[in-house]
Amino acid sequence: MKKKILTALVIACTALLCACGKKEGAELVTTGYEKIEEPDYNGAMECFNAAIESGCDLTMAYRGLGICHMNRGEYEKAIEVFQEALSESGASPSKVDYDINYYIGVCYHKLGKYEEAKERYDAIIALKPREVDAYMQRGFEYLYLKDVDSACTDFEKALSLKKKDYSLYIDIYNMLAETGYQPYGVDYLNEALNKNDRNMSDYDKGYINYCLGNYSTAKNYLEQARTGGNKSEEVLLLLGKCYEELDDTAFAINIYNKYLETNQDPGVYNQLAVSLIDEGRYEEALDAIVNGLELDDNECRQQLLFNRIVAYEYLGDFEKAGDLCAQYLVDYPSDETMAREYNFLKTR
């Protein structure tokens, strides 16, 4: 009887410890993802590794660890960890599994392994034949594999699945332009404009005309978008770029400053800094960069840090630029442009 009671107590205590472990593991995973947003990749990795040791929420812990390695430019290690995440997932593919496969595809692309990246999207499409993002990404890999016909076939399939999404035309143009097939991209943009679809937004018309180099027309459409109520960051940034292309950088700076009076946005601060650097107003550019960094936005942080180094170089403070460059490369070791710049700064 005593033996049975003791056994029951052990089982109860074990269950309690497991429950506590699961809670602690989940909290570690949550904290890890919060640290990715900061970004604090070393701190995030500590959290995810501790969660993995606890044996709880392993798929999300490995996924987070993989994202850290990916953002640090450690793509081989990221792929290895993402594979661990998939091995911990269930038998049936979930949204997280598809998400992880996209990340693996990105890592293979960064490594220049375009065939392996394409195979990831092949697998997604085999299971989800209406997955627009997979067709777009596979088309991108085909371009790097010098197979423009297959790429365009995938792009056409994506467009057929989302007939009214004109942002796809813009994405296709950018992909084709990036890989040396800009004339094909121009054809897609003209195709979109020739539809004369009344449902196409002024923003989309503005963006397409901007890509085509029709800056005055683009500016007019973007101004219409703003007066029509679309006062988003995307509209503002593109409108500012139009004014810059039209050699009115001063007016672009005015637009950015007006926006920032009521909307604190790191992307706008970054573009303001770029415009101020172009105008030779380096101290003001640094003020804009500091304001942007204080908002702690992961998406624009790298650009802001990059442009801070550029501003100090233009000011002739090469020692400060070199110190900031060394710090930058700790968080973004795969940035070859900055690595070359650092080697240059060490000689000054």
C-alpha positions as CSV (number, residue, x, y, z in Angstrom):
1,M,0.0,0.0,0.0
2,K,2.8,2.4,0.9
3,K,4.6,1.5,-2.3
4,K,1.4,2.4,-4.3
5,I,1.1,5.8,-2.4
6,L,4.8,6.5,-3.0
7,T,4.4,5.7,-6.7
8,A,1.4,8.0,-7.0
9,L,3.3,10.8,-5.3
10,V,6.2,10.4,-7.7
11,I,3.8,10.5,-10.7
12,A,2.1,13.6,-9.3
13,C,5.4,15.4,-8.6
14,T,6.7,14.5,-12.1
15,A,3.6,15.9,-13.7
16,L,3.9,19.1,-11.7
17,L,7.5,19.5,-12.7
18,C,6.7,18.9,-16.3
19,A,3.9,21.5,-16.1
20,C,6.3,24.0,-14.5
21,G,8.9,23.1,-17.2
22,K,6.5,23.7,-20.0
23,K,5.5,27.1,-18.6
24,E,9.1,28.1,-18.2
25,G,10.0,26.9,-21.7
26,A,7.1,28.8,-23.2
27,E,8.1,31.9,-21.4
28,L,11.7,31.5,-22.6
29,V,10.5,31.1,-26.2
30,T,8.3,34.3,-25.9
31,T,11.3,36.2,-24.5
32,G,13.5,34.9,-27.3
33,Y,11.2,36.3,-29.9
34,E,11.0,39.6,-28.1
35,K,14.8,39.8,-28.1
36,I,14.8,39.2,-31.9
37,E,12.7,42.3,-32.3
38,E,15.2,44.4,-30.3
39,P,17.4,43.0,-32.0
40,D,19.5,41.2,-29.4
41,Y,20.4,37.9,-31.2
42,N,22.8,36.7,-28.5
43,G,20.2,37.2,-25.8
44,A,17.5,35.5,-28.0
45,M,19.8,32.5,-28.7
46,E,20.4,32.1,-24.9
47,C,16.6,32.0,-24.4
48,F,15.9,29.5,-27.2
49,N,18.8,27.2,-26.2
50,A,17.4,27.2,-22.6
51,A,14.0,26.4,-23.9
52,I,15.4,23.5,-25.9
53,E,17.1,22.2,-22.8
54,S,13.8,22.3,-21.0
55,G,12.3,20.1,-23.8
56,C,9.3,22.3,-24.3
57,D,7.9,24.1,-27.4
58,L,10.8,22.7,-29.4
59,T,9.5,23.6,-32.9
60,M,9.1,27.3,-32.0
61,A,12.4,27.3,-30.0
62,Y,14.4,25.8,-32.9
63,R,12.6,28.1,-35.4
64,G,13.6,31.1,-33.3
65,L,17.2,29.9,-33.0
66,G,17.3,29.4,-36.8
67,I,16.1,33.0,-37.3
68,C,18.9,34.2,-35.1
69,H,21.5,32.4,-37.1
70,M,19.9,33.5,-40.4
71,N,20.0,37.2,-39.3
72,R,23.6,36.8,-38.3
73,G,24.4,35.5,-41.7
74,E,25.1,32.0,-40.5
75,Y,23.0,30.3,-43.1
76,E,24.4,26.8,-43.0
77,K,23.8,26.6,-39.3
78,A,20.4,28.2,-39.7
79,I,19.4,25.5,-42.2
80,E,20.6,22.8,-39.7
81,V,18.5,24.3,-36.9
82,F,15.4,24.8,-39.1
83,Q,15.6,21.1,-40.0
84,E,15.5,20.3,-36.3
85,A,12.4,22.5,-36.0
86,L,10.7,20.5,-38.7
87,S,11.7,17.2,-37.2
88,E,9.9,18.3,-33.9
89,S,6.7,19.2,-35.7
90,G,3.7,17.0,-36.2
91,A,3.1,14.4,-38.9
92,S,0.8,16.8,-40.9
93,P,2.3,20.0,-42.3
94,S,1.2,23.1,-40.3
95,K,1.4,26.8,-41.1
96,V,4.6,26.9,-39.0
97,D,6.1,24.1,-41.2
98,Y,5.4,26.1,-44.4
99,D,6.9,29.2,-42.7
100,I,10.1,27.3,-41.8
101,N,10.5,26.0,-45.3
102,Y,10.3,29.6,-46.6
103,Y,13.1,30.5,-44.2
104,I,15.2,27.5,-45.4
105,G,14.6,28.6,-49.0
106,V,15.9,32.1,-48.1
107,C,19.0,30.6,-46.5
108,Y,19.8,28.4,-49.5
109,H,19.3,31.5,-51.7
110,K,21.8,33.5,-49.6
111,L,24.3,30.7,-49.9
112,G,23.9,30.8,-53.7
113,K,22.3,27.3,-53.7
114,Y,19.4,28.3,-56.0
115,E,18.5,24.8,-57.0
116,E,18.1,23.7,-53.4
117,A,16.0,26.9,-52.7
118,K,13.8,26.1,-55.7
119,E,13.2,22.6,-54.4
120,R,11.8,24.0,-51.1
121,Y,9.2,25.9,-53.1
122,D,8.6,22.9,-55.3
123,A,7.6,21.0,-52.1
124,I,5.3,23.8,-50.9
125,I,3.6,24.0,-54.2
126,A,3.1,20.2,-54.4
127,L,1.2,20.4,-51.1
128,K,-0.4,23.9,-51.7
129,P,-0.9,24.4,-55.4
130,R,-2.5,27.8,-54.9
131,E,0.3,29.3,-52.7
132,V,1.1,32.6,-54.4
133,D,4.2,33.4,-52.4
134,A,5.7,30.0,-53.3
135,Y,5.2,30.7,-57.1
136,M,6.8,34.1,-56.7
137,Q,9.8,32.8,-54.7
138,R,10.3,29.9,-57.1
139,G,10.2,32.3,-60.0
140,F,12.9,34.4,-58.3
141,E,15.1,31.3,-58.0
142,Y,14.5,30.4,-61.7
143,L,15.9,33.9,-62.6
144,Y,19.1,33.1,-60.7
145,L,19.2,29.8,-62.5
146,K,19.0,31.7,-65.8
147,D,15.7,30.2,-66.7
148,V,13.6,33.3,-67.4
149,D,10.9,31.3,-69.2
150,S,10.1,29.1,-66.2
151,A,10.3,32.2,-64.0
152,C,7.7,34.0,-66.1
153,T,5.5,30.9,-66.1
154,D,5.5,31.0,-62.3
155,F,4.9,34.7,-62.2
156,E,1.9,34.3,-64.6
157,K,0.5,31.6,-62.3
158,A,0.8,33.9,-59.3
159,L,-1.0,36.7,-61.2
160,S,-3.8,34.3,-62.2
161,L,-4.3,33.4,-58.6
162,K,-4.5,37.1,-57.4
163,K,-5.8,39.0,-60.4
164,K,-6.5,42.3,-58.6
165,D,-3.2,42.4,-56.6
166,Y,-1.2,44.9,-58.5
167,S,1.6,44.9,-56.0
168,L,2.6,41.5,-57.6
169,Y,3.4,43.3,-60.8
170,I,5.7,45.6,-58.9
171,D,7.4,42.7,-57.1
172,I,7.9,40.9,-60.4
173,Y,9.5,44.0,-61.9
174,N,11.9,44.3,-58.9
175,M,12.9,40.7,-59.2
176,L,13.5,40.9,-62.9
177,A,15.4,44.2,-62.6
178,E,17.6,42.7,-59.8
179,T,18.6,39.8,-62.0
180,G,19.3,41.7,-65.2
181,Y,16.0,41.1,-66.9
182,Q,14.6,44.6,-66.5
183,P,13.0,44.8,-70.0
184,Y,10.8,41.9,-69.1
185,G,9.9,43.7,-65.9
186,V,8.9,46.8,-67.9
187,D,6.6,44.7,-69.9
188,Y,4.8,43.5,-66.8
189,L,4.4,47.1,-65.5
190,N,3.0,48.2,-68.9
191,E,0.7,45.2,-68.9
192,A,-0.7,46.3,-65.5
193,L,-1.2,49.9,-66.6
194,N,-2.8,48.9,-69.9
195,K,-5.5,47.0,-68.0
196,N,-7.0,50.5,-67.2
197,D,-8.5,48.9,-64.1
198,R,-10.5,51.4,-62.1
199,N,-9.8,49.3,-59.0
200,M,-6.1,49.9,-59.3
201,S,-5.2,52.3,-56.4
202,D,-3.5,55.6,-56.9
203,Y,-0.6,54.3,-54.9
204,D,-0.1,51.3,-57.3
205,K,-0.3,53.6,-60.3
206,G,2.2,55.9,-58.6
207,Y,4.6,53.1,-57.8
208,I,4.4,51.6,-61.3
209,N,5.1,55.0,-62.9
210,Y,8.0,55.5,-60.5
211,C,9.5,52.2,-61.6
212,L,9.0,53.3,-65.2
213,G,10.8,56.5,-64.6
214,N,7.7,58.7,-65.0
215,Y,8.4,60.7,-61.9
216,S,6.1,63.6,-62.5
217,T,3.2,61.2,-63.3
218,A,4.1,59.1,-60.2
219,K,4.2,62.2,-58.0
220,N,0.7,63.3,-59.2
221,Y,-0.8,59.8,-58.4
222,L,0.9,59.7,-55.0
223,E,-0.4,63.2,-54.2
224,Q,-3.9,62.0,-55.1
225,A,-3.4,59.0,-52.9
226,R,-2.5,61.3,-50.0
227,T,-5.4,63.7,-50.5
228,G,-7.7,60.6,-50.9
229,G,-6.8,59.6,-47.3
230,N,-3.8,57.2,-47.8
231,K,-1.2,58.9,-45.6
232,S,0.8,55.8,-45.0
233,E,4.6,55.6,-44.7
234,E,4.8,53.8,-48.1
235,V,3.1,56.7,-49.9
236,L,5.1,59.3,-48.2
237,L,8.5,57.6,-48.8
238,L,7.8,57.1,-52.5
239,L,6.5,60.6,-52.9
240,G,9.7,61.9,-51.3
241,K,11.8,59.8,-53.7
242,C,9.8,61.2,-56.6
243,Y,10.7,64.8,-55.5
244,E,14.3,63.7,-55.1
245,E,14.4,62.3,-58.6
246,L,12.9,65.6,-59.8
247,D,15.8,67.4,-58.2
248,D,13.7,68.9,-55.4
249,T,15.4,67.2,-52.4
250,A,14.6,70.2,-50.2
251,F,10.9,69.7,-50.7
252,A,11.3,65.9,-50.1
253,I,13.0,66.8,-46.7
254,N,10.1,69.1,-46.0
255,I,7.6,66.3,-46.6
256,Y,9.5,63.9,-44.3
257,N,9.7,66.5,-41.5
258,K,6.0,67.4,-41.8
259,Y,5.1,63.7,-41.5
260,L,7.3,63.2,-38.5
261,E,5.6,66.0,-36.6
262,T,2.7,63.7,-36.0
263,N,4.0,60.2,-36.8
264,Q,7.2,58.9,-35.4
265,D,8.5,56.3,-37.9
266,P,12.0,54.8,-38.3
267,G,11.7,54.3,-42.0
268,V,10.9,58.0,-42.6
269,Y,13.7,59.0,-40.3
270,N,16.1,56.9,-42.4
271,Q,14.9,58.4,-45.7
272,L,15.2,61.9,-44.2
273,A,18.8,61.1,-43.2
274,V,19.6,59.9,-46.7
275,S,18.2,63.1,-48.2
276,L,20.1,65.2,-45.6
277,I,23.3,63.4,-46.5
278,D,22.7,64.1,-50.1
279,E,22.3,67.8,-49.2
280,G,25.5,67.8,-47.2
281,R,23.7,68.3,-43.9
282,Y,25.5,65.6,-42.1
283,E,24.9,66.7,-38.5
284,E,21.2,67.0,-39.1
285,A,21.3,63.5,-40.7
286,L,22.9,62.1,-37.6
287,D,20.1,63.7,-35.5
288,A,17.5,62.0,-37.7
289,I,19.3,58.6,-37.4
290,V,19.4,58.9,-33.6
291,N,15.7,59.6,-33.5
292,G,15.0,56.6,-35.7
293,L,17.1,54.3,-33.6
294,E,15.4,55.4,-30.4
295,L,12.2,53.9,-31.9
296,D,13.8,50.5,-31.8
297,D,12.4,49.1,-35.0
298,N,14.1,45.9,-36.2
299,E,13.1,46.4,-39.8
300,C,14.9,49.7,-40.3
301,R,17.7,49.4,-37.7
302,Q,20.3,48.0,-40.1
303,Q,19.7,50.8,-42.6
304,L,19.9,53.4,-39.9
305,L,23.1,52.0,-38.5
306,F,24.6,51.8,-42.0
307,N,23.7,55.4,-42.8
308,R,25.1,56.6,-39.4
309,I,28.5,55.3,-40.5
310,V,28.2,57.0,-43.8
311,A,27.4,60.3,-42.1
312,Y,30.5,60.1,-39.9
313,E,32.6,59.3,-42.9
314,Y,31.4,62.4,-44.7
315,L,32.1,64.4,-41.5
316,G,35.7,63.1,-41.7
317,D,35.5,61.4,-38.3
318,F,37.0,58.1,-39.5
319,E,37.8,56.9,-36.0
320,K,34.2,57.1,-34.9
321,A,33.0,55.6,-38.2
322,G,35.5,52.7,-37.7
323,D,34.3,52.0,-34.2
324,L,30.6,52.0,-35.3
325,C,31.5,49.8,-38.3
326,A,33.1,47.2,-36.0
327,Q,30.0,47.2,-33.8
328,Y,27.8,46.9,-37.0
329,L,29.6,43.8,-38.2
330,V,29.0,42.0,-34.9
331,D,25.3,42.1,-35.6
332,Y,25.4,41.9,-39.4
333,P,28.5,39.9,-40.2
334,S,27.3,38.9,-43.7
335,D,27.3,42.5,-45.0
336,E,30.1,42.3,-47.5
337,T,29.8,46.0,-48.4
338,M,30.4,47.1,-44.8
339,A,33.2,44.6,-44.4
340,R,35.0,46.2,-47.3
341,E,34.3,49.6,-45.8
342,Y,35.7,48.5,-42.5
343,N,39.0,47.4,-44.1
344,F,39.2,50.8,-45.8
345,L,38.5,52.6,-42.5
346,K,41.3,50.7,-40.7
347,T,43.8,52.3,-43.1
348,R,42.7,55.9,-42.4
